[in-house]
Amino acid sequence: MAKITIDKVKVDAIYSCVPTQKTQTTEYALFSEVESSLFEKTTGIKERRVAPDDVTCSDLCFRAAEQLISDLTINKDEIEVLIFVSQSPDYFLPATAVTLQHKLGLSTACMALDINLGCSGYVYGLSVISSLITTGFKKGLLLAGDKSTISTSFNDKSTYPLFGDAGTATLLSFDKLAQRMFFDLHSDGSGKDAIIIEYGHSRYPYNKFKDEEREYEKGVKRSKNHLALDGMKVFNFALKEVAKSIDDCLKYANVEKENVDYFVLHQANKLINDSVRKKMKLSEDKFPMSIGEFGNTSSASIPLTIAAALKRQIETNHLTLLLSGFGVGLSWANVLLKIGPISTKHLEYD
């Protein structure tokens, strides 16, 4: 188990950005009225945000970062590292982080790199950028998000109504007085097939493998260029690992679960998060949700939930948060941190 402690790094701001277009669950043509009602009840998704064809995940992250830098009047030369966490980069190459460094007008002395992770990506990204900042960087930008709607087949009921698009920006800085962050990080590649887009990269390149849609079961029709999701495997994995790893992280930090103000979980679906909460025997008000309004936004879901659902609390209080990301990989990651008051804003991409 990879457990690490980070000293002297402070979270200064968390901004999020979503497309303006809303898609209601009840509008999905392949759902009957009964199916739509059951889907909303189990996943919690009533609507989600869908980016237009000409808007990428990096555009959403750029908008969040640009507004953050402007609002906080940040000296751009002080931002010495930029990390972009996403599974929907702009290009096969170059790295999207490098294009964002230029687009944001950051110094060419800024280190920039991509991390290809989804559901656990925000917590992993925090661990990487915080570790780098401890080496002497003044400030860092963690940009996390996904445009998952481009990866799903309209004819696949198991994926198409689940995902929404979002981008986020988190500013971190070196601070000798900052309280410690406690990370607990895991991966298990034996479960890679539970959430996968099989075709389209080096293993099965687009230019060599074209795949027609086929029906795997009733209501589940897709090609291997689309996202495939084994919901039962993911559910069982989450029930087995998430609550246990959260407890392990709390023990590592020597913090009782009752002393955590909020548990911000990846917004996979309501049933998973409710099951984890009940397993931990905690009240519903300690688990903020954003999935009802935005769908599953992959690596953006944790910071989006903070910016959209905890804005008032985090702008005015010192909070103890436990952030937990889990899913594609399979991978899962937790961090216990003390945060706030910080600047936060939730934007719509115009």
Buried (B, 14 or more C-beta within 10 A) or exposed (E): EEBBEBEBBBBBBBBBBBBEBBBEBEEBEBBEEEBBEEBBEBBBBBBBBBBEEEBBBBBBBBBBBBBBBEEBEBEBEBBBBBBBBBBBBBEEEEBBBBBBBEBBEBEEEBBBBBBBBBBBBBBBBBBBBBBBBEEEBEBBBBBBBBBBBBBBBBBBBBBBBBBBBBBBBBBBBBBEEBBEBBBBBBBEEEBEEBBBBBBBEEEBEEEEBEBEBEEEEEEBBBBBBBBBBBBEBBBEBBBEBBBBBBBBBBBBBEBEBEEBBBBBBBBBBBBBBBBBBEBBEBEEEBBBBBBBBBBBBBBBBBBBBBBBBBBEBBEEEEBBBBBBBBBBBBBBBBBBBBBBEBBBBBBEBE
